């Protein structure tokens, strides 16, 4: 004898863990790529040290110091060649 429909539906309703979450595969791939890129960027930061802005600030600071020092010179000197004829 067949079971009535009502008992079949209640049998499936008792297991809510059987329903999986829907996942958009394109979004999941992109999220994984972002995580991988972030991990690689962190490794590169540890490997190479300072950021581009920090390096540029140091270079700019050195150039500024050199210009200030040169600005305080009384005379501009020309470097002579070590080889004389």
C-alpha positions in Angstrom: 0.0 0.0 0.0 1.3 3.5 -0.9 1.8 6.1 1.8 -0.4 9.2 1.6 1.2 12.3 0.2 1.1 14.2 3.5 3.4 11.6 5.2 5.9 11.9 2.3 6.2 15.6 2.6 6.7 15.5 6.3 9.4 13.0 5.9 11.5 15.4 3.8 10.7 18.4 6.0 12.4 16.8 9.0 15.9 17.1 7.3 16.6 20.8 6.7 20.4 20.1 6.6 19.9 18.3 3.3 19.4 21.7 1.6 22.7 23.2 0.4 23.5 26.9 0.0 23.4 28.1 -3.5 26.8 29.4 -4.7 27.5 31.5 -7.7 30.6 29.9 -9.2 31.7 33.0 -11.0 31.6 35.0 -7.8 33.4 32.2 -5.9 36.2 32.1 -8.5 36.6 35.9 -8.3 36.6 35.8 -4.5 39.3 33.1 -4.5 41.4 35.0 -7.0 41.2 38.1 -4.8 42.2 36.1 -1.7 45.1 34.6 -3.6 46.2 38.0 -4.9 46.0 39.4 -1.4 48.1 36.6 0.0 50.7 37.1 -2.7 50.8 40.8 -2.1 51.3 40.3 1.6 54.3 37.9 0.8 55.7 40.5 -1.6 55.4 43.3 1.0 57.3 41.2 3.5 59.9 40.3 0.9 60.5 43.7 -0.6 60.0 45.9 2.5 58.7 49.4 1.9 55.9 50.7 -0.2 56.4 52.8 -3.3 55.2 55.9 -1.4 57.8 55.4 1.3 60.6 54.9 -1.3 59.5 58.0 -3.3 59.3 60.0 -0.1 62.9 59.0 0.8 64.2 59.8 -2.6 62.3 63.1 -2.7 63.7 63.9 0.8 67.3 63.2 -0.4 66.8 65.4 -3.5 65.4 68.2 -1.4 68.3 68.0 1.0 70.8 68.1 -1.8 69.1 71.2 -3.4 69.1 73.0 -0.1 72.8 72.2 0.5 73.7 73.3 -3.1 71.7 76.5 -2.6 73.9 77.5 0.4 77.1 77.2 -1.6 79.0 80.4 -2.2 80.4 79.4 -5.5 79.5 76.7 -7.9 82.5 74.4 -8.4 83.2 72.4 -11.5 84.7 69.0 -11.0 88.0 68.6 -12.6 89.0 65.5 -14.5 91.5 63.3 -12.7 93.4 62.7 -16.0 95.5 65.7 -17.1 97.2 66.1 -20.4 
